[in-house]
Amino acid sequence: MLYDIRNNIESVRKRIEYAAGMACRRTEDIRIVAITKTVGLEKITEAVNCGIDTFGENYIQEAREKISNLRFQASNPKIKWHLTGSLQKNKVKYAVELFDMIETIDRIELAREIDKKAWNKKIKALIQINIGAEDAKSGCSEKEAVGLIKEISHLKNISIEGLMAIPPFFENPEDARPYFKRLFELSRKIAMEGIDNVSMKELSMGMSNDFEVAIEEGATMVRIGTAIFGKRRINN
Ligand SMILES: *Cc1c(COP(=O)(O)O)cnc(C)c1O
């Protein structure tokens, strides 16, 4: 099992390198965010040993145990944790303690709460865009993105570094390409606004099934679960 993880990471890295090459991009500009929901500590530690330094969790409860355990045991202090699941207002105080980046800010009320609770540190944030305009997914609409980002830019304890999206799932990753393109174009458009305290350097898009296409369209962070840790038993 652990041997698999090493091979999987190796293979994901090769695929990233190849996709970056195809797009004339540098491999160093693409970061793996290993998604560890339902994944146990032993496997996460193995990923750390294979050089993975950024992890994503969706649920506060689950993240709390893993993060405190790993902080304690891992010799590598540079491990970073991203919140990649949607955040409820009443969990914000835990989120700002645990995570280095919150990838899922999608409304001003949530941002205000984060700003309030993060009084002693600056939280890195991505704005989640509901790029497929799907009812079942969270995220701010494309139309509202600029307005939301302008509002959040006034909050002292949040620094916006880019956008994140989860496009609709397709068997054929090519079908996701137009959504990745749209997210890239939106991030360029926001960058052109030149809003103070807002950078659009990060684009978190692409998962196990479609990360190569996402890289070709400009992803700087790919969120990969299954392709590293294997199939999850519980699908969330
Ligand atoms: C589960 C999850 C992923 C990873 O999905 P895989 O298909 O297993 O790579 C990425 N991003 C988010 C937000 C997720 O919830």
The ligand as a Tripos MOL2 file, in Angstrom:
@<TRIPOS>MOLECULE
LIG
   15    15     1     0     0
SMALL
NO_CHARGES

@<TRIPOS>ATOM
      1 C1        -11.8190   15.1230   -3.2070 C.3       1 LIG1
      2 C2        -11.4050   16.4060   -3.7630 C.ar      1 LIG1
      3 C3        -10.3370   16.4860   -4.6630 C.ar      1 LIG1
      4 C4         -9.5510   15.2980   -5.1640 C.3       1 LIG1
      5 O1        -10.3250   14.4690   -5.9610 O.3       1 LIG1
      6 P1         -9.6540   13.2240   -6.7000 P.3       1 LIG1
      7 O2        -10.5620   12.9960   -7.8480 O.co2     1 LIG1
      8 O3         -9.6630   12.1070   -5.7160 O.co2     1 LIG1
      9 O4         -8.2960   13.6080   -7.0990 O.co2     1 LIG1
     10 C5         -9.9690   17.7500   -5.1150 C.ar      1 LIG1
     11 N1        -10.6050   18.8620   -4.7130 N.ar      1 LIG1
     12 C6        -11.6330   18.8150   -3.8520 C.ar      1 LIG1
     13 C7        -12.2910   20.0820   -3.4490 C.3       1 LIG1
     14 C8        -12.0810   17.5890   -3.3560 C.ar      1 LIG1
     15 O5        -13.1150   17.5640   -2.5070 O.3       1 LIG1
@<TRIPOS>BOND
     1     1     2 1
     2     2     3 ar
     3     2    14 ar
     4     3     4 1
     5     3    10 ar
     6     4     5 1
     7     5     6 1
     8     6     7 2
     9     6     8 1
    10     6     9 1
    11    10    11 ar
    12    11    12 ar
    13    12    13 1
    14    12    14 ar
    15    14    15 1
@<TRIPOS>SUBSTRUCTURE
     1 LIG1         1 GROUP 0 **** ****
